[in-house]
């Protein structure tokens, strides 16, 4: 994730630099194509103002400022990527202490059922009151079996 953020910042910086260098020429060329390729700047600016488009000089400034902003944003993203810490998992399953491992084969029916109940409680599938009620039922069943 950290490398991706840094790479994104570098790409933004590169596009900002390239856009700053080549953007104004492309904007001027497109404006010229829009106005029919006339070379008379007075006629061109009057045509643009009638269409609600700012003069070419202003468009060049806006283009340059936009690409400078893109480059600055790229620098900011790159610095953020360098300074950011490696992300940790947000949720961690709690460690429960049991006298046996999960791969223990000699697990009795009661302890297996109790283990399942504890897991369901930990995952939030049942409430604590449901857990207590089900645990009592297990203990009652165990007492009946012992008699």
N, C-alpha and C positions, 0 to 999 in steps of 0.2 A: 504494500500500500504506500509506503514512504517513497519508494522509487517511482511509483506512478505519479505522485504529486510533484516530485522534482522534475520528472520528464514533462509533465504538463506545463510547468513554469518555464522550462527551457523552450518548449515549442512556442509558447506565447511571446517570449522574448524574441525569438527568431522571426516570427510573423510581424511583430512590432517593428523590428529593424528593417525587414524587407518592405513592409508597407510604407514606412517613413521614406524610404529611398524611392520606391517605384509608384506608390499610391498617387501622389499629386500629378505625375505624368499621365497615369491612366485616367484620373478624374478629368483632366483637361482634354484628353482625347475623347472621352465619352461625351463631354459637354459639346465639343466641336461636332461630333457625330449627331448630337441631338439638334443642334442649330443648323445643320446642313453644311457644315464645313466652312462657314464664312470666316475669313481671317480678320475682318474689321472688328476690332475690340469694342468700339462704341456701339456698332450695330448688334454685336453678340450680347453685350451687357443689357441693351434695351430689350432684346428678344427674351432674355432670361428673366428680366424684371417683370415683363408682361406675363410670363408663365409662373411667377412667384418663386423663382429660383434665384438665390443670391449670386452676385458676380463671381467670376472664376477665381479671382484673388482670394475671396472669402472661402470658396469651396476648397482651395488648396490648403488654406490655414486649418480649416475644420478637419480635412483629411490627415494632415500632419499631426494635429493635436490628438486625434482619435488613435492613431498608431503609437504615439508617445504614451498615451494612457494604457494601451494594450501592453506595451513593453514594461511599464511600471507595474501593472497588474501581474505580469509574468515574473518580475523580480520579487514581488511580494509572495506569490505562490511558491516560488523556489525557496525563499527564506523560510516560509512556513513549513515546507517539506523537510528542510534540513533540520530545523529546530524541533519538529514534532517527535514525540516519543513513539515507540512501537506500541501498537494497540494491544490491549489485553482483552481476553474474553470478558464480556459483560456479566454473564451469569455462570456461576460455578456450582456444580452439584455438591451439596454438603456431604462431608464424609461421615458416615455413620459407623459406629463401632459395634461390631458383632463378634461373638466368640468364634466365629467360623468364617471361612472365605466363601465367596459365591460358588466356587467350583467344588465345594465340599459335598461329597456324595452322600454321606450318612445323615442328611438333614431330616429330622422327623417331620411328620405332617403338620403338627402344631407350629413348630418353629418356621416352617416354610410358609404357612399361611400368615403367621405374624410378620414375617419378613415382607411378604407381598403387601400386607396392610401398611407397614411402615413406608414402603416405597410409594404406594399410592398417596399417602399423606404428604410425603416429601414433594411429590410432583403436583400436589394441589388437586388431585382428582376427588378426594374426600375431605370433609372438614374434620376438625379435631373431635367434635361431638360424635360424628359418625364413626370415627376411629375407635373411640372409647366404647361405643355400643357394640361394634363388631368384635372388638377384643373380648368384651364380656361374653358374647355369644360363643366365641372360640373356647374360652375358659370353661363355660358351662358344658359344652360338648365334650371337652376333655375330661371333666369330672364324671360325666355319664359313662364315658368309655372306660374309665378306671374302675367303676363300680361293677 
